[in-house]
Each structure stands twice: as C-alpha cells, then as structure tokens.
Amino acid sequence: VSAVAHRIPCQDMPPTLIRTNRFTSSFQGIVDAYGVGRYREVNPAPYTIITFPFLFAVMFGDVGHGLLMFLFALAMVLTENRPAVKAAQNE
C-alpha cells in the first residue's frame, strides 16, 4: 500500500520557531516584548545580546550601580542549583 499525500492550500503564514537556551531566553523575552518576527525574518536577539549591555552602560554610567547589579546577578547564578531554589514554584 503506497502512501497518499494531499497538499491542502492555505493562506496562513507558518509559525515562527526561535530556539533559545537559558542564556538567550532572557534576551529573546526583551525582543518578543516588541513583537515576534514573521516567518523567515532575521532574529534580532543576537544583536540585542551584543548591544544591550553596552547601551545599558551608556544609560547608567555609574560604576557602583553596575557593580551591585553584577554581584546580585552572580549571587543568583551561584545559588541557582540549590534544592530550595529548585523546589520553588514561582519565577
């Protein structure tokens, strides 16, 4: 028995699939806040990953503020794998 495939004409655009990992998902969230690109458009998230820290540094030129934010982010990364943090159900 041979397979039979019927092509159904459709006017809908195919959905956009953007693969992310733990690092790129936060930047992809920033990009998605402005809108998701159409099918076969270039994903602007890699450019956001490069330019966002620079633009943030230009807006907030305070070294102390940047250091505090870096230390807080470092503490979050280091405590990420603790059992109490994994058991929490909130984001």
ABEGO torsion letter per residue (X at the ends): XBBBBBBBBBABBBBBBBBBBAAAAAAAAAAAAAEBBBBGBBBAAAAAAAAAAAAAAAABABAAAAAAAAAAAAAAAAAAABAAAAABABX
